[in-house]
Amino acid sequence: MKSRRQAVILELVEREPLHSQEALRRRLLQRGFEATQATISRDIKELGLVKRAADGAYRRPGDEAPNLETALTLLERAANEFIRSVDRVQQLIVVRTGRGQAQALAEALDRARLPEAVGTIAGDDTILVIARGARGAAALARRLKEYSSE
């Protein structure tokens, strides 16, 4: 029963954006599986599901954005929602977010594969973006500020 339920969970998260355990519970119920929130929480953990950066929907880990255009759109949404401030020092950019939002935004930045960025390091509410140079960092900082409401 558990393996079938988990297979259905994977099918559901691949087919539609499910943003909460309650939404997942309702969809499982429609498919004939009664499950408590605790059971669903364990299933999510065992399956290694994570939430997408842009919209908070569950997904399998490692699922890449379908294409670069989608990744950029997801980055714009995430930046608009999460960025509190953007500061640049030489080729480094420090991005401040709300608590618990930095990793989701850093993932969106990494998936967008921006030519100016080498990579990111994320904490709880701060991201360090390493750019290829000072000019690239300036351009990237401007871009992030445009995406956000800062």
C-alpha positions as CSV (number, residue, x, y, z in Angstrom):
1,M,0.0,0.0,0.0
2,K,2.8,2.4,1.0
3,S,4.7,1.9,-2.3
4,R,1.6,2.4,-4.4
5,R,0.7,5.5,-2.5
6,Q,4.2,6.9,-3.0
7,A,4.1,6.1,-6.7
8,V,0.8,8.0,-6.9
9,I,2.4,10.9,-5.0
10,L,5.2,11.1,-7.6
11,E,2.8,10.9,-10.4
12,L,0.7,13.7,-8.9
13,V,3.6,16.1,-8.3
14,E,4.8,15.5,-11.9
15,R,1.4,16.3,-13.4
16,E,0.3,19.3,-11.5
17,P,1.7,21.9,-9.0
18,L,0.8,20.9,-5.5
19,H,1.8,23.5,-3.0
20,S,0.7,22.0,0.3
21,Q,0.4,18.7,2.1
22,E,-3.4,19.3,2.3
23,A,-3.7,19.7,-1.4
24,L,-1.7,16.5,-1.8
25,R,-3.9,14.7,0.7
26,R,-7.1,15.8,-1.2
27,R,-5.7,14.6,-4.5
28,L,-4.7,11.2,-2.9
29,L,-8.2,10.9,-1.5
30,Q,-9.6,11.4,-5.0
31,R,-7.4,8.5,-6.2
32,G,-8.6,6.3,-3.4
33,F,-5.8,6.7,-0.8
34,E,-6.7,7.9,2.6
35,A,-3.7,9.3,4.4
36,T,-3.1,11.5,7.4
37,Q,-0.9,14.6,7.3
38,A,1.8,12.7,9.3
39,T,1.8,9.9,6.7
40,I,2.1,12.4,3.8
41,S,4.9,14.2,5.6
42,R,6.8,10.9,6.0
43,D,6.2,10.1,2.4
44,I,7.5,13.5,1.3
45,K,10.6,13.0,3.3
46,E,11.2,9.4,2.1
47,L,10.7,10.4,-1.5
48,G,13.0,13.3,-1.0
49,L,10.5,15.8,-2.5
50,V,11.4,19.5,-2.3
51,K,9.6,22.7,-3.1
52,R,10.3,24.6,-6.3
53,A,11.8,28.0,-5.8
54,A,9.4,30.0,-7.9
55,D,6.0,28.7,-6.9
56,G,6.5,26.5,-3.8
57,A,5.1,23.4,-5.5
58,Y,6.5,19.9,-4.6
59,R,8.9,18.3,-7.0
60,R,11.5,15.6,-7.2
61,P,15.0,16.7,-6.3
62,G,17.1,17.3,-9.3
63,D,14.2,18.0,-11.6
64,E,15.6,20.7,-13.8
65,A,13.6,23.5,-15.3
66,P,12.3,22.4,-18.7
67,N,14.2,25.2,-20.5
68,L,16.2,28.3,-20.0
69,E,13.3,30.6,-20.7
70,T,11.2,28.9,-18.0
71,A,14.2,29.1,-15.6
72,L,14.5,32.8,-16.2
73,T,10.8,33.3,-15.6
74,L,11.0,31.3,-12.4
75,L,14.0,33.4,-11.3
76,E,12.1,36.7,-12.0
77,R,9.1,35.5,-9.8
78,A,11.4,34.2,-7.0
79,A,13.4,37.4,-7.0
80,N,10.3,39.6,-7.0
81,E,8.9,37.6,-4.0
82,F,12.0,37.0,-2.0
83,I,14.6,39.8,-2.5
84,R,14.9,42.4,0.3
85,S,18.2,44.0,-0.8
86,V,21.1,43.6,-3.2
87,D,24.6,44.9,-2.5
88,R,27.7,44.5,-4.7
89,V,31.4,44.5,-3.7
90,Q,33.7,44.0,-6.6
91,Q,32.7,40.7,-8.1
92,L,30.6,39.6,-5.1
93,I,26.9,40.2,-4.7
94,V,25.1,39.8,-1.4
95,V,21.4,39.2,-1.7
96,R,19.2,39.5,1.5
97,T,15.9,37.6,1.6
98,G,13.3,36.8,4.3
99,R,14.1,34.0,6.7
100,G,14.1,30.6,5.0
101,Q,14.0,32.0,1.5
102,A,17.6,32.2,0.5
103,Q,18.1,28.7,-0.6
104,A,15.1,28.7,-2.9
105,L,16.2,31.9,-4.6
106,A,19.8,30.6,-4.9
107,E,18.5,27.5,-6.6
108,A,16.5,29.7,-9.0
109,L,19.7,31.7,-9.7
110,D,21.7,28.6,-10.4
111,R,19.1,27.0,-12.7
112,A,18.8,30.2,-14.7
113,R,22.5,29.8,-15.7
114,L,23.1,33.5,-15.9
115,P,26.3,34.2,-17.9
116,E,27.5,36.8,-15.3
117,A,27.2,34.3,-12.3
118,V,29.7,31.6,-11.5
119,G,27.7,30.3,-8.6
120,T,25.9,30.9,-5.3
121,I,26.2,30.1,-1.6
122,A,23.0,30.3,0.4
123,G,22.3,30.5,4.1
124,D,18.9,31.1,5.7
125,D,18.3,34.7,4.6
126,T,21.5,35.6,2.7
127,I,22.9,34.6,-0.6
128,L,26.5,35.2,-1.8
129,V,26.6,35.3,-5.6
130,I,30.0,35.1,-7.2
131,A,30.2,36.9,-10.5
132,R,32.8,36.4,-13.3
133,G,34.1,40.0,-12.7
134,A,33.2,43.4,-11.4
135,R,31.4,44.4,-14.6
136,G,29.4,41.2,-14.6
137,A,28.6,41.7,-10.9
138,A,27.3,45.2,-11.6
139,A,25.1,44.0,-14.5
140,L,23.8,41.1,-12.4
141,A,23.1,43.3,-9.4
142,R,21.1,45.7,-11.7
143,R,19.2,42.8,-13.1
144,L,18.3,41.4,-9.7
145,K,17.2,44.8,-8.5
146,E,15.0,45.1,-11.6
147,Y,13.4,41.7,-10.9
148,S,12.7,42.7,-7.3
149,S,10.7,45.5,-6.0
150,E,13.7,46.9,-4.2
